[in-house]
Every structure is written in structure tokens, then in C-alpha cells.
Amino acid sequence: MKSEEIDFTLLREDSHEEFEKLYRQYSGRVYGFLMRLTQGNVALSEEIVQRVFVRLWEHRGDLFSTEQFFSLLCLMSRRIIMHINAHQTVMLVYEEYVKKTHTAIAADPHEQIDMDNVDKLLDEIAERLPPRCAQIFLLSRKNELTNKEIAQKLGISPSTVSSQLEIALKIAKDYLAKSHYKLLTLSLPIILLV
């Protein structure tokens, strides 16, 4: 197939026809290059082809005819892949950090405020409990430890942990029912129960 001559002067002047010629002439070759580079990842290859040609259109005013135009497209493709890989690496590192610190990052600021309010509520409930019961309650609800983990941490039996949590939950339910948190009583199973 004979390649069409691309008029870069017209392309720089926003010629859609010249851009379509450029796309027809090079998109298949760039796609083939990317399929080898991405080890056959069709979706990623297609995405990068689109990004390459979108960037070409955005910077069409800077384009000049060159014998190594395909090499330029390959370089652009490699840079996009490097950017995608760097972004994925950052995301993986961030996800690991969040997992290790058990930090609840809210996507919505209101969600974070709600979590802060739940933490305050748990602290208020803990203040009304006997010291050992409060400690077990907070380990269970704030630190999300299992009864077995709490028992090991405090050197007590799991049945003691269970009975202390039953006491804490009864007091918490009474507190919520009597206080200004009546609406939260409806969400008591979500907030307090496992």
C-alpha cells in the first residue's frame, strides 16, 4: 500500500483531512509496535494509540515533516507507557501504605467527617464504661481487633472479652437511646456490632 503524502503545513493549520491521513498511515504501525511492547495487551495498546494521536493533534502546530516520524511516535508511545507504569507504581505503593497503617482515607470529605464523628461517639461511650470494659470496647471497635486478638493482647480469655463486650454494647445502646444520638440508634448495628 502506497503511503499518502502528508502536508504538514496544512496539518499545522488545523486540517482534519491531513490529520486523518496521518492517522491512517501510522496508527496501525504504532498499534503493532505497542502490541509487542505491552506483550499483547490489546486494551492498553489501543488506549496508548489514542493518547498518542490526541497529543499529536494537540501539538499539531509544532509538527514538521521528518523521515523519522514513526520513531517519534514510538518515542511518544514509550513515554506514555512509562507514565502509566509510574502512576501504577505510585498507586500500588500508596495502597500498601494504606493497608499497613489501616488508615481510612475517605474519598468524600463528608465521609471523613462522619468517621471522625463515629470515633468521637465511640470515645464518649468508652468514658461511660468501667476501665477494663472500655479498653476492650475500643480495641474491638476502633482498632478492629478480634476477640481472640484482644484476649491475647490483654492476657485474658476470649470468653471474658465476649462478656465485657456484651456489657459495653448494652451500655452503649442505653446511652444512644437516652442521648441526643437517637437517630444513630438506628445505625447501632453498623457502628457497634461486628
N, C-alpha and C positions, 0 to 999 in steps of 0.2 A: 504494500500500500504506500503510495506516494504521500509524503508529509506535505501539509499545506504551508505555504509561506505566511508567516505571521508578521503583520505590520505593527511593530512596537510603538511607532509614533501614534497610530490610531488607538492602540491599546491604552497608552498614557492619556489619551483624550477621552477615555471612558467608552470605548467601542465594545459593546456587548458581543458583537459578531466576532471580533478579533479574540476576545476572551474565550468564547466558545470554541474557536479553532485551537487555541492554546490548550484548553481542557481536553478536547478530543484527541489532540496529538500526544499529550503527556500523561493523562490520568491513568491509562491502562499500564503504562510502564512504571509509574510511581506505585501503583497498586501491586504490581508484581514484585517490585523491589521491597515493598513493605511486607508482603506475604512471606518473603524469605527472612526478612529481619525480625518479624514477630513470630516466626515458626508456625505460620499458617493460621494466625488469629484473624479470621475474616472480619469480625466486627471492629476490632481495633484498627486494622488496615483501612477499612472503609472510612472510619472516623478520621483518621490522620490524613487520608487523601482529601477529604472535605476541608479539614483545617488548613492544609497546605494551599489549596486553591482559594479559600476565603482570604488567607493572608496575602496571596498574590493579588487578589482583587483590591484589597485594602491598600496595598502599596504599589499599585499599577503605575503610579506617576514616577516611580523610581526604576522601573524595568527598562532594560536595554537588551538588544539582541546580543546573544553570545553563543558561541559554539558549545559551551559547557552548560547550557541551560538545564539539561537533565541533571547534571551534577549539582547545580544549585537547588533543584527540587529535592534531590536525595539528602543534601545537607539540611534543608529545612525539615524534612521528614525525621531525620536523626535527632535534630534539636527538639522537635515536638515529643518524640519518644522519650528523650532524656528528661524533659519537663514532666511528662506523665509519670515516669518512674520515680523521679524525685518527689513528686506530690504523693504518690502511693507510699513511698518510704516514710515520709513525714506522717502520713495518716496512720500507718502501722505502728510507728514509734509512739504516737500520741495515744492510740488505743491501748497499747501495752501499759503506758504510764497511767491511764485512767483505771485500767484493771488492777494494777498494783496498788494504787492509792485508794481504791474504792471511792473515788470522788464522783459524785453525781453531778455531771455537767448538764445543766438544763439548756435545751435548745431555745426555750422561750423564757424571757426574764420573769414572767408571771409564775412559771413553773418553779423557778428557783426560789421566788418569794414564798410560794406555797410550801416548799420543802423547808425553808427557814422557819415558817410558822409551825410546821409539824414538829421540828426539832425543839422549838420553844415550848410547845404543848407537852411534849414528852418530858422535858425538864420540869415543867410545872407539876406534872403528875408525879414524877420521881420525888419531888420535895414533900409530897404528902405521904410517902411510903416510909416504913422503917428502913434504916440504912442498908442492911443486907438485901432486903427485898428491892430497894431502889437500884442497888448495884446490879443485881441480876436482871431487873427490868430493862435498864439502859444497855447492858451488854446484849440482851436479846433484841431489843427494838432499834437501838441506834447503831450498834456495832454489827448487828445481824449475825450473831453467833448462835449456833445450835445449842440445845440443852446440854448435849454431851460436851461440846467445847467449853461451855460455861462451867460445867461441873469439873472438868479437868483444870481449867484456869484457876478456879477458886478452891479446889481440893475438896469438893463436896459431891454427894451422889446426884445422879440425874433426877431421881425422884424428888429430892429436896428442891432442885431447880424448878421442876414442874409445879410443885405445891406453892413455891414462892411466886411464880408467875401467875398462878390462879388467883392468889391473894392480890397481886398487883393489878391484874385485869379487872377484878371486882371493884377495887378502889377506883381505878381509872374510869370505869363505866359510871359509877356513882358520881364521881367528880364532874364528868362531862354532862351528865343528866341534870345536875344541880347548878352548873355554872353557866356562863354566857356562851358556852360551846354547844348549845343544844343542837344546832344544825350539824355539828361534827359527830354527834351521837349516831347519826345515820351512817357515817363512814367509819364508825368504830372498828368493824371487822377489817377494813383495809388498813387503818392506821396501826392498830394494836395487835391484831391476831396474825399469826403466821400463815 
